[in-house]
Amino acid sequence: MKNTTDINDIVVLSTADWDNPFWTNKQHVAVELANRGHRVLYIESLGLRRPSVNKKDLSRIFRRVLKAIKAPRQVRDNIWVWSPISIPFNNYAFVRKLNKLILSSALKFWCWRLKFKNETLWTYNPLTTRFLEPSDFGYVVYHCVDEIKAQPGMPVDILQDAEEELVRRADITFVTSLTLLKSRQKWSDEVYYFSNVADYNHFSTALDETLPVPADLSQIPEPRIGFIGAISGYKVNFSLLEEIAKAHPEWSIVMIGDVGEGDPNTDATQLTRHKNIHLIGPRSYQQLPGYLKGFTATLLPNNLNEYTASMFPMKFFEYLAAGKAVVSVDLASLCDFKDYVRIAHTPTDFISALEDITSGNRISVEKCQELAQQYTYQSRTEKMFKLIDEKRNESSNRS
């Protein structure tokens, strides 16, 4: 894998579908790689979690089968998206071997058809070595953005072993939180921390005076306390939201996102019984700045558990880019940014912070913008490639 050939064509092994309304690192990084002139083959999620017998999972399987029979589709300049078929029962060794045979063979074929050469693998999937052979690629980047094994329904033991192998075999590993850095550095010296960032240019349009607040949001009474993201039981503290709703029935708590994303067993009935909690469903990525414009304050109301201890919420910089004041639980990843967010340790603290913000006592929009402008996909990708180039040059000089 230690190859001195320039990085040109890149295979991105994602854990998110391209068309998911809430873009994550995976889609944004693919776009940034393409903007840098790389040709990118983006592989959609292979399904790490064992599917449940529910409408959401069955619908996704059906859509995926329809996609799998199609060739990679070009979605932007330099970006093709491929949806390979994969058997989602990765807790069985024979299934993993079959998936590896199918995926690696098909990937070689499509890379040949697209005239990709000496491909670099940029992977987000901790099971990568169970799907692909790292030595088939000119260079391997593992971008670790979550503690995936802490999500519900994951094959924990298999993920642990596979991810350790991946970190050891990758040329370089990037992590998005200091917690992930500490744990992954036990497996390799080539692990480096780069926090999550945001699409500043997109979300800062929330400050455009001509941008309208969407009609459905305008009908919800102010002040509006907003959240954008997956509304899942293992991520979001529903009891905290209830406490806020009961303390201030005149506030409107607006939740934008799919209920049960990543956790189909999520039960949100404790939220729906409150008239001032509005679960309005997902909205397209292009619409999000308009919704943020209509919020008085924004929330990071996470549970504190193994998953969130290793999580750096992308929403933090998205909220700041939109000029919004943020109130958060005490997430480890935000310890360096306490001058830009109100940290709450109890529901009372959370409510008090929101009371201050709704009364006008908040950090300035200019201060929000100043920080958000420093944490963009473009700047982070430039820093990543600078480090990659340094490491590749060191390797070349040693050999």
MARTOR-616090 format. One line per 8 residues: number of its first residue (from 1); their letters; for each residue x, y, z of C-alpha. Coordinates in steps of 0.5 Angstrom, whole numbers. Layout:
MARTOR-616090
NUM	A	X Y Z ~ ...
end
This chain:
MARTOR-616090
1	MKNTTDIN	0 0 0 ~ 6 5 1 ~ 6 8 -6 ~ 9 14 -8 ~ 4 15 -14 ~ 0 21 -14 ~ -7 20 -11 ~ -12 21 -17
9	DIVVLSTA	-18 16 -17 ~ -21 15 -10 ~ -26 10 -8 ~ -30 12 -2 ~ -33 7 2 ~ -39 10 6 ~ -44 8 11 ~ -49 13 9
17	DWDNPFWT	-53 13 3 ~ -52 19 -2 ~ -59 21 -2 ~ -60 22 5 ~ -63 28 7 ~ -58 29 13 ~ -51 30 9 ~ -45 27 14
25	NKQHVAVE	-38 27 13 ~ -38 22 8 ~ -42 26 2 ~ -39 32 4 ~ -32 29 4 ~ -33 26 -3 ~ -35 33 -6 ~ -29 36 -3
33	LANRGHRV	-25 31 -6 ~ -28 32 -13 ~ -27 39 -12 ~ -20 38 -11 ~ -20 34 -18 ~ -20 27 -16 ~ -25 22 -19 ~ -29 19 -14
41	LYIESLGL	-33 13 -14 ~ -38 13 -8 ~ -40 7 -5 ~ -47 7 -1 ~ -48 4 6 ~ -47 -4 6 ~ -51 -5 12 ~ -47 -6 18
49	RRPSVNKK	-53 -7 23 ~ -58 -13 22 ~ -64 -11 19 ~ -71 -11 23 ~ -77 -14 21 ~ -80 -7 21 ~ -83 -2 15 ~ -77 2 15
57	DLSRIFRR	-72 -3 14 ~ -76 -7 9 ~ -77 -1 5 ~ -70 1 5 ~ -68 -7 3 ~ -73 -6 -3 ~ -70 0 -5 ~ -63 -2 -5
65	VLKAIKAP	-64 -9 -9 ~ -67 -4 -14 ~ -61 0 -14 ~ -56 -6 -14 ~ -58 -8 -21 ~ -56 -1 -24 ~ -49 1 -26 ~ -46 7 -22
73	RQVRDNIW	-49 13 -23 ~ -46 20 -24 ~ -49 25 -19 ~ -44 31 -20 ~ -37 32 -24 ~ -32 27 -22 ~ -37 23 -17 ~ -40 17 -19
81	VWSPISIP	-45 13 -14 ~ -45 6 -13 ~ -50 2 -9 ~ -48 -6 -9 ~ -52 -11 -6 ~ -49 -14 1 ~ -52 -19 5 ~ -53 -15 12
89	FNNYAFVR	-52 -21 17 ~ -45 -20 18 ~ -45 -23 25 ~ -44 -30 20 ~ -37 -31 18 ~ -39 -35 11 ~ -44 -28 10 ~ -38 -24 11
97	KLNKLILS	-33 -28 6 ~ -39 -28 1 ~ -40 -21 1 ~ -32 -20 0 ~ -32 -24 -6 ~ -38 -20 -9 ~ -36 -13 -7 ~ -29 -14 -9
105	SALKFWCW	-30 -17 -16 ~ -36 -12 -18 ~ -31 -6 -15 ~ -26 -8 -20 ~ -30 -9 -26 ~ -33 -2 -25 ~ -27 1 -23 ~ -24 -2 -30
113	RLKFKNET	-31 1 -33 ~ -30 8 -31 ~ -22 8 -32 ~ -20 9 -25 ~ -13 7 -24 ~ -9 6 -18 ~ -15 7 -13 ~ -14 10 -6
121	LWTYNPLT	-19 7 -1 ~ -22 13 3 ~ -26 9 8 ~ -31 10 14 ~ -33 3 15 ~ -30 -1 20 ~ -31 -7 17 ~ -27 -5 11
129	TRFLEPSD	-22 -11 11 ~ -28 -16 11 ~ -31 -13 5 ~ -25 -11 1 ~ -17 -13 1 ~ -13 -6 3 ~ -7 -9 -1 ~ -11 -8 -7
137	FGYVVYHC	-11 0 -7 ~ -5 4 -8 ~ -7 8 -1 ~ -12 7 5 ~ -15 12 9 ~ -19 10 15 ~ -24 16 17 ~ -27 14 23
145	VDEIKAQP	-32 19 25 ~ -36 15 30 ~ -36 9 35 ~ -40 5 31 ~ -40 -1 35 ~ -44 3 40 ~ -50 4 36 ~ -56 -1 37
153	GMPVDILQ	-56 -8 33 ~ -49 -8 31 ~ -44 -14 31 ~ -40 -11 37 ~ -34 -17 37 ~ -34 -17 30 ~ -33 -10 29 ~ -28 -9 34
161	DAEEELVR	-23 -14 31 ~ -25 -12 24 ~ -23 -4 26 ~ -17 -6 30 ~ -14 -10 23 ~ -17 -4 19 ~ -13 1 23 ~ -7 -3 23
169	RADITFVT	-7 -4 16 ~ -9 3 14 ~ -4 8 11 ~ -7 13 16 ~ -13 14 20 ~ -17 20 22 ~ -21 21 28 ~ -26 26 29
177	SLTLLKSR	-26 26 37 ~ -21 26 42 ~ -24 20 45 ~ -23 16 38 ~ -16 19 38 ~ -14 16 45 ~ -17 9 43 ~ -15 8 36
185	QKWSDEVY	-8 10 38 ~ -7 4 42 ~ -7 0 35 ~ -3 5 30 ~ 2 11 31 ~ -1 14 24 ~ -8 16 28 ~ -9 24 27
193	YFSNVADY	-15 28 30 ~ -19 33 26 ~ -25 35 29 ~ -32 35 25 ~ -33 41 21 ~ -39 44 17 ~ -41 47 10 ~ -40 54 12
201	NHFSTALD	-42 57 5 ~ -49 53 5 ~ -51 54 13 ~ -49 62 13 ~ -54 63 8 ~ -59 63 14 ~ -57 70 15 ~ -59 72 8
209	ETLPVPAD	-64 78 10 ~ -68 75 3 ~ -68 68 5 ~ -75 66 7 ~ -77 62 13 ~ -81 56 11 ~ -88 57 11 ~ -90 51 15
217	LSQIPEPR	-85 53 21 ~ -87 60 20 ~ -94 57 23 ~ -91 55 29 ~ -91 60 35 ~ -84 63 37 ~ -80 63 40 ~ -78 56 37
225	IGFIGAIS	-72 52 40 ~ -70 48 34 ~ -66 41 33 ~ -64 38 26 ~ -62 31 26 ~ -63 24 27 ~ -69 23 33 ~ -66 16 36
233	GYKVNFSL	-67 14 43 ~ -60 12 44 ~ -58 19 41 ~ -63 24 44 ~ -65 25 51 ~ -73 25 50 ~ -74 26 58 ~ -69 33 57
241	LEEIAKAH	-74 35 52 ~ -80 33 56 ~ -77 38 62 ~ -76 44 57 ~ -83 43 54 ~ -86 43 61 ~ -82 48 64 ~ -84 53 58
249	PEWSIVMI	-91 51 55 ~ -90 58 51 ~ -84 55 47 ~ -84 51 41 ~ -79 46 41 ~ -78 44 33 ~ -75 37 32 ~ -73 36 24
257	GDVGEGDP	-71 29 22 ~ -73 22 22 ~ -75 19 28 ~ -72 12 29 ~ -66 14 24 ~ -61 8 26 ~ -65 5 31 ~ -72 3 29
265	NTDATQLT	-74 1 36 ~ -74 8 38 ~ -81 10 41 ~ -82 18 41 ~ -89 18 44 ~ -87 21 50 ~ -85 27 46 ~ -92 27 41
273	RHKNIHLI	-96 28 48 ~ -93 35 48 ~ -97 40 44 ~ -91 45 44 ~ -86 39 41 ~ -87 39 34 ~ -84 33 30 ~ -84 36 23
281	GPRSYQQL	-80 30 20 ~ -74 31 15 ~ -73 37 10 ~ -68 37 5 ~ -61 39 5 ~ -62 45 1 ~ -68 47 6 ~ -64 47 12
289	PGYLKGFT	-62 54 12 ~ -69 57 12 ~ -71 53 18 ~ -65 55 22 ~ -66 62 20 ~ -73 61 24 ~ -70 58 30 ~ -69 63 36
297	ATLLPNNL	-64 58 39 ~ -61 51 38 ~ -60 44 41 ~ -56 39 42 ~ -60 35 47 ~ -56 28 47 ~ -56 22 52 ~ -49 21 55
305	NEYTASMF	-47 14 53 ~ -41 11 50 ~ -43 13 43 ~ -44 20 44 ~ -38 20 48 ~ -34 19 42 ~ -38 24 38 ~ -37 30 35
313	PMKFFEYL	-44 33 33 ~ -43 36 26 ~ -49 40 28 ~ -45 45 32 ~ -41 48 27 ~ -48 48 22 ~ -51 52 28 ~ -46 57 29
321	AAGKAVVS	-45 58 21 ~ -52 60 21 ~ -51 65 27 ~ -55 61 32 ~ -54 60 40 ~ -53 53 42 ~ -54 50 48 ~ -51 43 49
329	VDLASLCD	-51 37 54 ~ -43 36 57 ~ -41 33 51 ~ -33 31 51 ~ -32 33 44 ~ -34 40 45 ~ -29 42 51 ~ -25 46 47
337	FKDYVRIA	-31 51 45 ~ -34 52 51 ~ -34 60 50 ~ -38 59 44 ~ -44 54 47 ~ -48 54 53 ~ -46 47 57 ~ -52 45 61
345	HTPTDFIS	-50 39 66 ~ -58 38 69 ~ -65 40 66 ~ -65 46 70 ~ -58 48 67 ~ -61 47 60 ~ -67 51 61 ~ -64 57 65
353	ALEDITSG	-59 57 59 ~ -65 57 54 ~ -68 63 58 ~ -62 67 57 ~ -62 66 50 ~ -69 67 49 ~ -69 74 53 ~ -63 76 48
361	NRISVEKC	-57 74 53 ~ -53 70 48 ~ -46 70 44 ~ -46 75 38 ~ -47 72 31 ~ -40 75 29 ~ -37 71 35 ~ -41 65 32
369	QELAQQYT	-39 66 25 ~ -32 67 27 ~ -31 60 29 ~ -35 57 24 ~ -31 60 18 ~ -25 56 21 ~ -28 49 21 ~ -30 48 14
377	YQSRTEKM	-29 42 9 ~ -24 45 5 ~ -20 47 10 ~ -20 41 14 ~ -19 37 7 ~ -13 41 5 ~ -10 40 12 ~ -11 32 11
385	FKLIDEKR	-8 32 5 ~ -2 36 7 ~ -1 31 12 ~ -2 25 7 ~ 3 28 3 ~ 8 29 9 ~ 7 22 11 ~ 8 19 4
393	NESSNRS	14 23 3 ~ 17 20 9 ~ 16 13 7 ~ 19 15 0 ~ 25 17 3 ~ 26 12 8 ~ 25 7 2
end
